[in-house]
Amino acid sequence: MRVTHIITRLVVGGAQENTLATIRGLRAINGVEVNLISGPTIGPEGSLENEARKIFPDAEPGTRNAELVIVPELVRPVHPLKDFIALRKLEKLLRAQKPDLVHTHSGKAGILGRLAAKRAGVPVIIHHIHGPSFGNFQGALANLVFTAAEKHAAKVTDHFFCSASAMTKLYLAAGIGKPEMFTRIFSGFNLEPFLNATNDLALRKKLDLDENDFVIGKIARLFKLKGHADLIKAFAKILPQVPHARLLFVGDGILRGEIEKQARELNIRDKIIFTGLVSPSEVARYVGLMDCLAHLSYREALSRALPQALAAGKPVIAYDFDGADEICLENETGFLIRTGDIETAAQKLLQLARDAELRKKLGQRGQQFVKENFSVEKMVADQYSVYQKLAAERGLRA
């Protein structure tokens, strides 16, 4: 079976890490050939292009038949001319590669990639919904445009993968697809570093964290809708009662200056540690320092940070966004909070800070849940099973 994955950008992020992990797993299966097409890596989030090139060591960037191809015009913002050129280039690439199946990821690549695949006569087309492209996080006009685009692309889509069941509900409610077209597949990752994460004293010292500091972690780009501002407000509320509490922000992004300004205005800048960009391979070291993880995000399918923290035995607090309730199980693995309820977030942080036994109980339950559901091996096997089923329905040899 010949498979081509298409993604908009290879930045540091859950969708991108998921895609590369899937490709690695598929390439280990006998009889499966995998290509990857991406747009240019533009943005402050950091790049995974080098990691992709390690998977395709013989690829020649920019050549038509390379296993890894970067299409310069495949950019994230809406750009009619570049979008048209990208569509034509994707169609040409797919005609040359002749894949049995195209598997697209992210908004722009998801739309253009599926349309190009249909034009190129690809037998099976799958789109992976890592996060919604429409919803109450943006204006009515943007929602109208993105919903219309998704409906149009759905007409040439054979199947959808969703990293959370919430995405299935959202798309069906918008009139996109049919129930039997959706399969939930949790975004697997390498569990071992998180299962073995420890309180690294050298790293703790480097970050100027005292041995007894209560560390509240957050792993996310410093970007809109990620909830850093809400977390800072909740953190400020508990500091008078937990003066040894600290915030650990793992990641970087365009809002760093704005977030630091907020912290200074609240006179708590010295209580917050910004790590800057951290490579995916290093994230587990930082999770090992945390006592809990707070992810007050306004929009995501299912943040990878939640299972990563639970894999290390750390309880989680999350806003009730999209699929958060599928892993942040109330009073089992952590606390699920109504989005925007900063007061309750502060109360739950205070509760965890004061109760070490509760943190241990929630963390242990969470760790077991992640072991059962979030391995890369399970993710790849589940996807490949659907590949085989769809290929058989088209009369293709799997």
Backbone torsions as a table, in degrees:
resi	resn	phi	psi	omega
1	MET	NA	131.9	178.7
2	ARG	-105.4	125.1	-174.2
3	VAL	-125.3	138.6	173.4
4	THR	-121.7	126.2	173.7
5	HIS	-98.6	141.2	179.3
6	ILE	-129.9	129.2	-179.5
7	ILE	-139.5	153.5	-175.1
8	THR	-72.9	-46.7	-177.4
9	ARG	-143.3	147.9	175.1
10	LEU	-101.6	54.6	176.5
11	VAL	-84.5	170.5	175.7
12	VAL	-72.9	115.1	-177.7
13	GLY	-176.5	163.4	-175.8
14	GLY	-62.0	-43.6	-179.2
15	ALA	-62.0	-40.7	-178.6
16	GLN	-69.8	-43.1	177.9
17	GLU	-63.8	-39.3	176.9
18	ASN	-59.9	-44.7	-178.2
19	THR	-63.2	-46.6	-179.0
20	LEU	-66.6	-38.3	177.8
21	ALA	-63.9	-39.7	177.7
22	THR	-62.8	-44.6	-178.6
23	ILE	-63.9	-43.1	177.5
24	ARG	-57.8	-46.3	-178.6
25	GLY	-64.9	-41.7	-179.9
26	LEU	-65.4	-38.4	-178.5
27	ARG	-66.7	-16.4	178.4
28	ALA	-86.3	-6.3	-179.8
29	ILE	-90.9	128.0	-179.8
30	ASN	-58.9	133.1	175.8
31	GLY	86.7	2.1	179.1
32	VAL	-108.3	123.7	175.2
33	GLU	-109.7	135.6	-175.2
34	VAL	-128.9	131.4	171.5
35	ASN	-112.9	158.4	177.2
36	LEU	-133.9	129.6	175.4
37	ILE	-119.9	133.0	179.8
38	SER	-139.6	157.1	167.6
39	GLY	-79.1	179.1	-179.5
40	PRO	-70.6	147.6	179.1
41	THR	-84.0	98.0	-178.5
42	ILE	-120.3	128.6	178.0
43	GLY	138.9	165.9	-175.7
44	PRO	-86.2	2.2	-172.6
45	GLU	-74.0	-14.4	-173.5
46	GLY	99.4	158.2	-172.8
47	SER	-115.3	144.0	173.4
48	LEU	-110.5	13.1	-179.4
49	GLU	-60.0	-40.4	179.7
50	ASN	-63.9	-36.8	176.8
51	GLU	-65.2	-38.4	178.3
52	ALA	-65.0	-40.4	-178.4
53	ARG	-66.9	-26.3	176.3
54	LYS	-67.7	-30.7	177.8
55	ILE	-72.9	-33.2	-178.9
56	PHE	-117.4	69.8	-173.9
57	PRO	-64.7	-21.8	-177.7
58	ASP	-98.4	2.5	-178.4
59	ALA	-69.0	145.3	177.1
60	GLU	-111.4	103.6	-176.8
61	PRO	-52.9	132.6	175.3
62	GLY	91.0	-9.8	179.6
63	THR	-91.7	149.6	-170.9
64	ARG	-64.0	-36.9	-173.2
65	ASN	-100.8	12.4	177.0
66	ALA	-66.3	151.1	178.3
67	GLU	-72.5	-28.4	174.6
68	LEU	-117.2	119.9	-177.3
69	VAL	-126.0	130.4	175.0
70	ILE	-102.2	123.0	178.1
71	VAL	-102.4	106.4	-173.6
72	PRO	-57.4	-31.3	-176.2
73	GLU	-81.4	-8.7	-179.0
74	LEU	-82.9	81.3	-175.5
75	VAL	-108.4	158.3	-175.5
76	ARG	-69.0	-46.7	-178.7
77	PRO	-67.8	154.0	175.2
78	VAL	-67.5	125.2	-177.6
79	HIS	-149.2	95.2	-171.5
80	PRO	-48.6	-46.4	-178.0
81	LEU	-66.8	-49.7	179.9
82	LYS	-64.0	-36.8	179.5
83	ASP	-63.4	-40.7	178.5
84	PHE	-64.6	-44.3	179.6
85	ILE	-64.5	-42.4	180.0
86	ALA	-61.8	-41.5	178.7
87	LEU	-60.0	-45.3	179.9
88	ARG	-64.7	-41.9	-179.6
89	LYS	-66.5	-40.5	178.7
90	LEU	-63.4	-42.7	177.8
91	GLU	-60.0	-43.8	-179.6
92	LYS	-63.9	-42.5	178.8
93	LEU	-62.6	-44.5	-177.6
94	LEU	-68.7	-33.8	174.9
95	ARG	-64.0	-35.6	179.7
96	ALA	-74.6	-40.2	-177.2
97	GLN	-77.4	-27.8	-179.9
98	LYS	52.3	54.7	178.9
99	PRO	-72.2	151.1	171.7
100	ASP	-78.1	-26.8	-174.1
101	LEU	-146.8	135.6	172.7
102	VAL	-112.9	133.2	-177.3
103	HIS	-124.1	108.2	-175.7
104	THR	-100.5	156.6	-179.4
105	HIS	-138.1	149.4	175.2
106	SER	69.8	165.8	-169.2
107	GLY	-61.5	-63.3	-174.5
108	LYS	-64.8	-49.1	179.1
109	ALA	-64.6	-30.7	178.6
110	GLY	-65.0	-40.7	179.5
111	ILE	-73.8	-58.0	-175.8
112	LEU	-66.3	-38.2	-178.6
113	GLY	-63.9	-41.2	179.7
114	ARG	-69.2	-40.7	179.1
115	LEU	-65.3	-41.0	178.8
116	ALA	-64.8	-39.9	179.8
117	ALA	-62.7	-40.8	178.5
118	LYS	-64.2	-44.5	179.8
119	ARG	-64.4	-30.4	-179.2
120	ALA	-85.8	-0.9	177.2
121	GLY	77.5	26.2	178.9
122	VAL	-67.9	130.2	-174.5
123	PRO	-66.5	-38.2	-175.3
124	VAL	-127.0	129.8	-178.3
125	ILE	-128.0	122.5	-179.6
126	ILE	-121.3	139.2	172.9
127	HIS	-118.1	136.3	-178.2
128	HIS	-104.6	116.9	-179.5
129	ILE	-92.9	100.9	177.8
130	HIS	-86.9	-22.4	179.2
131	GLY	-167.1	153.7	-176.0
132	PRO	-71.5	144.8	175.3
133	SER	-95.8	-1.5	177.3
134	PHE	-144.3	157.9	-179.5
135	GLY	156.3	-175.1	-175.7
136	ASN	-76.3	5.6	178.4
137	PHE	-85.4	-4.0	-179.2
138	GLN	-140.4	174.3	-174.2
139	GLY	-73.1	168.8	-176.3
140	ALA	-63.9	-41.1	-178.8
141	LEU	-64.0	-46.7	179.0
142	ALA	-60.9	-41.3	178.6
143	ASN	-63.0	-39.8	179.0
144	LEU	-61.4	-45.7	-178.2
145	VAL	-65.5	-49.2	-176.1
146	PHE	-69.6	-36.5	177.8
147	THR	-65.3	-42.2	178.1
148	ALA	-62.3	-41.3	179.8
149	ALA	-65.0	-41.7	179.1
150	GLU	-65.8	-38.5	178.2
151	LYS	-64.3	-40.0	179.8
152	HIS	-65.2	-46.2	-179.0
153	ALA	-67.8	-29.6	-179.2
154	ALA	-62.9	-26.0	-179.3
155	LYS	-64.9	-22.6	179.9
156	VAL	-111.3	14.4	-177.3
157	THR	-101.7	131.0	179.1
158	ASP	-87.8	-30.7	-176.2
159	HIS	-159.4	154.3	176.0
160	PHE	-120.3	136.5	165.8
161	PHE	-101.7	138.7	177.8
162	CYS	-126.9	136.7	178.2
163	SER	-80.1	-5.1	175.2
164	ALA	-154.7	146.8	179.5
165	SER	-63.5	-23.4	178.3
166	ALA	-58.4	-32.7	179.1
167	MET	-68.1	-37.8	177.0
168	THR	-60.1	-47.1	-179.2
169	LYS	-62.0	-42.2	-178.2
170	LEU	-63.7	-46.0	-177.0
171	TYR	-70.5	-39.9	178.1
172	LEU	-65.2	-39.4	179.1
173	ALA	-63.9	-27.6	178.9
174	ALA	-86.8	2.6	179.4
175	GLY	80.7	25.0	-178.3
176	ILE	-107.9	116.6	177.2
177	GLY	77.0	-179.0	177.6
178	LYS	-124.5	154.4	-174.9
179	PRO	-51.1	-40.4	-176.5
180	GLU	-71.3	-7.4	-179.4
181	MET	-88.2	-3.6	-173.5
182	PHE	-113.4	137.1	173.7
183	THR	-131.9	126.0	175.4
184	ARG	-82.0	126.7	175.6
185	ILE	-133.1	110.8	179.4
186	PHE	-59.3	145.7	-177.8
187	SER	-78.3	98.1	-176.9
188	GLY	-72.4	157.4	177.5
189	PHE	-151.7	169.1	179.8
190	ASN	-68.6	106.4	-174.0
191	LEU	-73.9	-30.3	-168.4
192	GLU	-53.5	-48.7	-179.0
193	PRO	-61.1	-31.9	-178.7
194	PHE	-80.5	-38.7	176.9
195	LEU	-61.6	-30.3	-178.1
196	ASN	-102.3	10.5	-178.0
197	ALA	-63.7	137.3	-178.6
198	THR	-127.4	169.4	177.0
199	ASN	-80.4	86.0	-175.3
200	ASP	-68.5	104.4	-175.0
201	LEU	-65.5	-33.2	179.3
202	ALA	-66.8	-43.5	178.3
203	LEU	-67.3	-38.2	178.4
204	ARG	-59.4	-44.5	179.5
205	LYS	-65.2	-41.0	179.6
206	LYS	-59.8	-36.1	-179.2
207	LEU	-87.8	2.8	178.8
208	ASP	63.2	40.7	175.5
209	LEU	-101.1	130.1	176.9
210	ASP	-76.1	161.1	-176.1
211	GLU	-60.4	-35.0	-175.5
212	ASN	-98.7	6.5	178.9
213	ASP	-63.8	139.1	174.2
214	PHE	-90.4	111.5	-170.3
215	VAL	-100.4	118.2	175.5
216	ILE	-100.7	116.0	-175.0
217	GLY	-100.1	155.8	171.4
218	LYS	-145.7	128.9	179.7
219	ILE	-115.1	107.9	-177.7
220	ALA	-174.6	155.3	170.6
221	ARG	-61.8	145.5	174.5
222	LEU	-81.0	84.6	-168.7
223	PHE	-144.8	162.5	-179.1
224	LYS	-60.9	149.1	177.6
225	LEU	72.6	1.6	179.3
226	LYS	-85.6	-11.7	170.8
227	GLY	85.2	16.2	179.4
228	HIS	-61.6	-40.3	-177.9
229	ALA	-63.2	-42.2	178.6
230	ASP	-63.9	-40.8	-179.0
231	LEU	-65.3	-39.7	177.8
232	ILE	-61.8	-40.8	179.0
233	LYS	-65.0	-43.1	178.2
234	ALA	-64.7	-40.5	179.4
235	PHE	-62.0	-43.0	-179.9
236	ALA	-61.7	-31.8	-179.1
237	LYS	-68.9	-31.1	-176.4
238	ILE	-92.7	-15.3	-175.9
239	LEU	-56.6	-40.7	178.8
240	PRO	-58.4	-31.1	-179.2
241	GLN	-95.3	-22.2	178.6
242	VAL	-129.7	71.9	-174.9
243	PRO	-64.4	-17.6	179.2
244	HIS	-90.3	8.6	177.5
245	ALA	-75.2	147.4	177.9
246	ARG	-139.4	147.4	173.3
247	LEU	-100.8	133.9	178.4
248	LEU	-119.8	105.9	179.5
249	PHE	-94.8	111.4	179.7
250	VAL	-98.8	112.2	-178.4
251	GLY	131.2	171.6	-179.4
252	ASP	-142.7	173.8	179.8
253	GLY	166.5	-178.0	-170.7
254	ILE	-70.8	-15.1	-178.1
255	LEU	-96.3	11.2	-176.0
256	ARG	-59.4	-45.7	-179.3
257	GLY	-59.5	-43.5	-179.5
258	GLU	-65.5	-39.9	-179.6
259	ILE	-69.1	-41.1	177.3
260	GLU	-64.2	-37.1	177.8
261	LYS	-61.8	-43.7	178.2
262	GLN	-59.3	-43.3	-179.5
263	ALA	-63.9	-39.4	178.5
264	ARG	-66.4	-40.7	-179.6
265	GLU	-63.7	-30.3	177.1
266	LEU	-89.0	0.9	178.5
267	ASN	61.2	37.2	179.6
268	ILE	-129.2	17.8	-177.8
269	ARG	-57.8	-34.7	-178.0
270	ASP	-73.7	-7.4	179.2
271	LYS	-97.1	-0.9	-175.5
272	ILE	-117.9	130.2	178.2
273	ILE	-107.2	125.5	174.8
274	PHE	-104.8	118.4	-179.0
275	THR	-80.2	-22.5	-169.0
276	GLY	76.4	-166.6	-179.2
277	LEU	-61.6	134.4	177.0
278	VAL	-128.8	128.8	179.9
279	SER	-67.3	149.4	-179.7
280	PRO	-53.4	-33.7	-178.8
281	SER	-69.2	-15.9	-177.6
282	GLU	-101.8	-9.2	-173.9
283	VAL	-58.3	-40.2	-177.0
284	ALA	-58.9	-33.2	179.1
285	ARG	-61.6	-39.2	-179.1
286	TYR	-75.6	-35.5	177.2
287	VAL	-62.6	-34.4	179.3
288	GLY	-60.6	-23.2	179.6
289	LEU	-83.2	-16.6	-171.6
290	MET	-81.1	149.4	170.9
291	ASP	-95.5	-25.9	173.9
292	CYS	-160.0	168.0	176.4
293	LEU	-122.5	132.5	178.3
294	ALA	-116.7	118.0	-176.4
295	HIS	-122.5	85.6	-176.1
296	LEU	-92.3	55.4	-177.4
297	SER	-83.1	148.9	179.8
298	TYR	-94.5	-16.9	-175.1
299	ARG	-155.8	118.4	172.1
300	GLU	-172.4	158.4	174.1
301	ALA	-73.9	-63.6	173.4
302	LEU	-155.9	107.2	-175.0
303	SER	-59.9	133.6	176.8
304	ARG	-64.9	-25.3	-178.6
305	ALA	-60.7	-33.6	-178.1
306	LEU	-64.1	-54.8	178.1
307	PRO	-66.9	-28.7	176.9
308	GLN	-62.3	-46.4	179.2
309	ALA	-64.1	-43.8	-179.6
310	LEU	-64.7	-35.5	177.9
311	ALA	-60.0	-30.3	178.2
312	ALA	-89.0	5.2	178.3
313	GLY	79.5	24.0	-179.6
314	LYS	-103.4	127.9	177.3
315	PRO	-67.1	157.4	-175.6
316	VAL	-125.8	150.8	171.6
317	ILE	-123.4	131.4	-177.0
318	ALA	-145.7	147.3	168.3
319	TYR	-67.2	155.2	-178.8
320	ASP	-81.3	57.9	179.0
321	PHE	-89.8	138.7	171.1
322	ASP	35.9	-110.4	-173.2
323	GLY	-97.7	17.3	-177.6
324	ALA	-59.4	-33.5	-177.9
325	ASP	-70.4	-7.6	178.9
326	GLU	-84.4	-8.9	176.0
327	ILE	-134.6	-33.7	173.9
328	CYS	-84.5	85.4	-174.3
329	LEU	-86.6	119.6	-173.6
330	GLU	-53.5	122.8	179.1
331	ASN	63.0	10.9	174.8
332	GLU	-113.8	-50.5	177.7
333	THR	-117.0	-8.2	-179.6
334	GLY	167.5	-150.6	-177.2
335	PHE	-130.2	129.3	178.3
336	LEU	-101.2	129.0	-171.3
337	ILE	-122.1	141.0	176.1
338	ARG	-57.9	131.3	-175.6
339	THR	-56.0	128.1	179.1
340	GLY	92.9	-6.5	-177.4
341	ASP	-84.6	80.8	-176.5
342	ILE	-66.3	-35.4	-178.6
343	GLU	-61.8	-47.1	178.7
344	THR	-66.3	-37.5	176.8
345	ALA	-57.8	-43.2	178.8
346	ALA	-63.6	-41.6	-180.0
347	GLN	-61.9	-42.2	-179.4
348	LYS	-70.5	-36.6	174.9
349	LEU	-62.0	-42.5	179.2
350	LEU	-64.1	-40.6	178.4
351	GLN	-60.9	-44.2	179.4
352	LEU	-68.2	-36.9	-179.9
353	ALA	-63.5	-30.7	-175.6
354	ARG	-93.4	-11.5	-171.5
355	ASP	-129.3	90.8	-179.0
356	ALA	-65.3	-34.8	179.9
357	GLU	-66.6	-38.2	177.2
358	LEU	-64.7	-42.8	178.0
359	ARG	-58.8	-42.4	-179.0
360	LYS	-65.1	-44.1	-178.2
361	LYS	-63.8	-48.0	179.9
362	LEU	-64.2	-40.6	-179.2
363	GLY	-65.1	-40.4	-179.9
364	GLN	-66.6	-42.4	178.3
365	ARG	-64.7	-40.5	179.5
366	GLY	-64.9	-40.1	179.9
367	GLN	-62.5	-41.5	179.0
368	GLN	-65.3	-41.3	179.3
369	PHE	-60.3	-43.4	-178.4
370	VAL	-68.8	-40.4	177.8
371	LYS	-56.0	-38.2	-176.3
372	GLU	-77.7	-23.1	-168.4
373	ASN	-124.0	-14.9	-167.7
374	PHE	-121.9	22.4	176.4
375	SER	-75.7	149.9	176.6
376	VAL	-62.1	-38.5	-178.1
377	GLU	-60.1	-42.7	178.3
378	LYS	-66.8	-42.2	180.0
379	MET	-59.9	-48.0	-178.3
380	VAL	-66.0	-43.6	-180.0
381	ALA	-61.7	-41.6	180.0
382	ASP	-64.9	-41.2	179.1
383	GLN	-67.7	-44.6	-177.9
384	TYR	-64.6	-32.4	177.1
385	SER	-61.8	-41.2	177.3
386	VAL	-69.0	-40.2	175.6
387	TYR	-51.9	-50.4	-176.4
388	GLN	-62.5	-42.2	-179.5
389	LYS	-62.1	-47.1	-178.5
390	LEU	-67.7	-38.8	179.1
391	ALA	-63.1	-41.9	179.6
392	ALA	-63.2	-37.6	179.6
393	GLU	-65.5	-27.4	179.2
394	ARG	-92.4	2.6	-179.7
395	GLY	76.9	20.2	-179.9
396	LEU	-93.0	153.8	177.4
397	ARG	-84.8	119.8	-179.8
398	ALA	-85.3	NA	NA
